[in-house]
Amino acid sequence: YDAGKDLTTGDKNVLIGDYAGTDVTTGSQNVYIGGGAGYVATTGDDNVIIGYSAGLDFDGSDTTLVGGFAGTNRGSSASGNTVVGYMGLHDNVSGDNNTALGYQAGYRCDGTGNTYIGKSAGFFNEEDPSDNEHGDNNTYLGHQAGWGTGGAPPTIAHTYGSNCMLLGYNSQSSAQSVDNEITLGDGNITALRC
């Protein structure tokens, strides 16, 4: 129902599901599969969006979103992102060239060039509300890597630092805004073997 309803000059699109690509006008070479997938996309090209409400408010290009509500929120025009997982990169608006694999990986991401692998990895990597800075070129590998401490939302999540690697279950940075730091494992790690 209403898949591709507004299509004008866009071509080579595959739109399957209720409201899939409903607002596409000139976008070309897209695949939108699932109820509401790519719903408000109008001009973006070369996207693959699969899953219920995946890319719901997305209008970028060269992006792959696979999973329910993946890359869904806030009128995103970001491009070059790859997401596989339910709600991955959910809040991304303008961050390009990110990779998120796992349930809610990079959920609040708005940076560029980040890699999130694992359930909720880099969940709170987002914009600093005081100066619109965001974390770029970070790697979060492991279940809740960069999540923070103190519950949800955590008090010391790695939110807007750049060029950091957080590796292992619940690995934490030394501060929210730290740059150029590598963290191996959580606070329970007592030995490093080579």
Backbone torsions as a table, in degrees:
resi	resn	phi	psi	omega
1	TYR	NA	123.7	176.7
2	ASP	62.5	15.0	174.9
3	ALA	-65.2	126.3	178.7
4	GLY	64.9	24.6	-175.1
5	LYS	-55.7	-36.9	-174.9
6	ASP	-99.1	11.1	-176.3
7	LEU	-58.6	129.4	178.4
8	THR	-117.9	-80.0	-177.0
9	THR	-106.1	-4.9	177.9
10	GLY	-62.5	143.9	179.9
11	ASP	-138.6	169.3	-179.7
12	LYS	58.0	39.0	177.2
13	ASN	-103.0	147.5	171.5
14	VAL	-119.0	116.2	-175.8
15	LEU	-126.4	108.8	-175.6
16	ILE	-129.6	122.6	177.1
17	GLY	124.6	153.7	177.5
18	ASP	-54.8	125.2	177.3
19	TYR	63.5	15.2	175.8
20	ALA	-68.0	123.6	178.8
21	GLY	56.0	32.6	-176.7
22	THR	-54.6	-42.0	-174.3
23	ASP	-93.5	5.0	179.2
24	VAL	-59.3	127.9	177.5
25	THR	-115.7	-61.1	-176.8
26	THR	-114.5	-3.1	179.2
27	GLY	-61.3	142.5	-177.3
28	SER	-132.1	157.3	175.1
29	GLN	58.2	43.7	178.7
30	ASN	-110.8	152.3	171.7
31	VAL	-125.6	114.0	177.8
32	TYR	-121.3	114.1	-178.2
33	ILE	-128.5	122.0	177.6
34	GLY	128.4	150.0	178.8
35	GLY	-55.6	120.4	178.5
36	GLY	76.1	3.6	179.4
37	ALA	-62.3	126.8	179.6
38	GLY	59.2	31.5	-172.5
39	TYR	-51.8	-50.1	-175.8
40	VAL	-97.9	4.9	177.7
41	ALA	-59.1	134.1	-179.0
42	THR	-120.6	-50.6	-171.0
43	THR	-119.7	-5.6	-177.1
44	GLY	-62.3	147.0	-180.0
45	ASP	-120.6	156.5	169.7
46	ASP	58.9	45.0	178.0
47	ASN	-109.7	149.8	169.5
48	VAL	-124.9	114.2	-177.7
49	ILE	-128.5	115.6	-175.3
50	ILE	-131.8	123.3	176.3
51	GLY	136.9	153.8	-179.7
52	TYR	-59.2	121.5	180.0
53	SER	58.8	17.0	174.3
54	ALA	-64.6	135.5	179.7
55	GLY	59.3	30.0	-175.2
56	LEU	-52.3	-46.8	-179.3
57	ASP	-109.5	25.6	-174.7
58	PHE	-91.7	138.2	175.2
59	ASP	-144.2	38.3	177.0
60	GLY	-96.9	-163.5	-178.5
61	SER	-136.0	165.3	172.8
62	ASP	54.9	42.9	-173.7
63	THR	-128.1	146.6	174.7
64	THR	-121.0	121.5	178.4
65	LEU	-126.5	115.5	-179.8
66	VAL	-127.2	116.6	178.8
67	GLY	135.2	147.4	178.5
68	GLY	-54.8	130.9	177.5
69	PHE	61.0	16.3	177.3
70	ALA	-65.9	132.7	177.5
71	GLY	53.8	39.3	-167.6
72	THR	-85.5	-35.5	-156.1
73	ASN	-93.8	155.7	160.2
74	ARG	63.2	38.7	171.4
75	GLY	63.0	47.0	-175.5
76	SER	-67.6	135.8	171.8
77	SER	-116.9	15.4	-178.5
78	ALA	-64.9	153.8	-178.7
79	SER	-135.8	159.5	174.6
80	GLY	74.3	19.9	-179.5
81	ASN	-95.0	150.6	175.3
82	THR	-127.3	123.8	-179.0
83	VAL	-132.3	130.6	170.3
84	VAL	-132.9	105.6	179.8
85	GLY	149.0	146.0	179.0
86	TYR	-57.5	124.3	177.5
87	MET	62.2	18.5	175.1
88	GLY	-63.6	141.5	-177.1
89	LEU	47.3	36.1	-174.5
90	HIS	-53.3	-45.2	-173.9
91	ASP	-99.1	9.0	-177.4
92	ASN	-64.1	127.3	179.0
93	VAL	-108.5	-48.5	-173.3
94	SER	-131.3	0.8	-178.9
95	GLY	-74.5	125.8	-178.6
96	ASP	-103.2	158.8	169.7
97	ASN	57.9	41.6	175.5
98	ASN	-101.9	154.3	174.9
99	THR	-126.6	126.9	179.6
100	ALA	-132.6	120.0	179.3
101	LEU	-125.8	112.2	178.7
102	GLY	131.9	159.6	178.5
103	TYR	-55.7	120.2	179.2
104	GLN	56.2	23.9	177.1
105	ALA	-64.7	130.5	-179.5
106	GLY	61.3	30.5	-172.9
107	TYR	-47.2	-48.9	-176.3
108	ARG	-101.4	15.7	-177.6
109	CYS	-55.5	135.8	168.2
110	ASP	-141.7	17.1	178.2
111	GLY	-95.3	-173.6	-176.7
112	THR	-125.7	141.9	173.4
113	GLY	73.3	24.8	-179.8
114	ASN	-93.1	152.9	175.5
115	THR	-124.8	125.0	-178.7
116	TYR	-124.0	118.1	178.7
117	ILE	-131.8	116.3	179.1
118	GLY	125.6	157.1	179.8
119	LYS	-56.8	123.2	177.7
120	SER	58.1	20.3	175.9
121	ALA	-61.6	130.1	179.6
122	GLY	61.3	26.6	-175.5
123	PHE	-50.6	-44.0	-174.1
124	PHE	-99.0	13.6	177.5
125	ASN	-70.9	101.0	-171.3
126	GLU	-144.9	-164.1	-177.5
127	GLU	-85.1	141.3	172.3
128	ASP	-78.7	116.9	-175.3
129	PRO	-64.0	-19.7	-176.9
130	SER	-79.3	-26.9	-176.5
131	ASP	-144.1	14.8	178.5
132	ASN	58.6	22.4	173.5
133	GLU	-78.0	149.3	175.6
134	HIS	-142.6	161.0	-177.0
135	GLY	-77.6	127.7	179.1
136	ASP	-121.9	151.7	172.1
137	ASN	56.0	42.2	176.8
138	ASN	-103.3	156.5	174.4
139	THR	-126.0	122.7	177.5
140	TYR	-118.3	115.6	-177.0
141	LEU	-128.3	111.5	178.2
142	GLY	129.8	157.2	178.8
143	HIS	-54.7	118.8	179.4
144	GLN	56.6	29.2	174.3
145	ALA	-59.3	128.0	-178.6
146	GLY	79.1	7.6	-176.1
147	TRP	-63.1	-44.5	-178.4
148	GLY	109.8	-176.4	-178.9
149	THR	-120.9	158.9	172.8
150	GLY	92.2	25.6	174.0
151	GLY	92.8	-154.6	-177.3
152	ALA	-127.4	119.1	-2.5
153	PRO	-75.8	150.1	-178.3
154	PRO	-73.3	164.2	-178.5
155	THR	-90.9	-29.1	-178.6
156	ILE	-126.6	59.6	174.7
157	ALA	-83.0	149.3	175.2
158	HIS	-76.7	100.4	-171.2
159	THR	-102.3	-44.7	-174.7
160	TYR	-139.9	24.7	171.0
161	GLY	-82.5	165.3	-177.6
162	SER	-128.6	158.5	176.6
163	ASN	56.7	47.4	179.3
164	CYS	-118.9	155.6	173.6
165	MET	-124.6	123.6	175.9
166	LEU	-118.9	109.8	-170.6
167	LEU	-118.2	123.2	176.1
168	GLY	109.9	163.7	-178.6
169	TYR	-52.1	125.5	173.7
170	ASN	53.0	29.2	177.1
171	SER	-65.1	139.1	-174.0
172	GLN	-125.5	144.2	174.1
173	SER	-79.3	167.4	-179.6
174	SER	-75.4	-19.9	179.1
175	ALA	-158.3	161.8	-179.0
176	GLN	-60.8	-37.9	-171.8
177	SER	-109.7	15.8	-176.7
178	VAL	-65.1	143.7	176.3
179	ASP	-114.7	156.3	169.5
180	ASN	56.2	51.7	-178.2
181	GLU	-132.4	143.7	174.7
182	ILE	-115.8	129.0	177.4
183	THR	-120.8	127.5	177.8
184	LEU	-110.1	107.9	175.2
185	GLY	77.8	177.5	179.9
186	ASP	-92.3	-172.4	-176.7
187	GLY	-67.5	-8.2	179.7
188	ASN	-87.3	-8.1	-179.7
189	ILE	-70.9	126.8	-177.6
190	THR	-117.2	-7.3	-179.7
191	ALA	-151.5	148.8	176.0
192	LEU	-117.5	119.6	-178.7
193	ARG	-106.3	139.6	178.1
194	CYS	-120.1	NA	NA
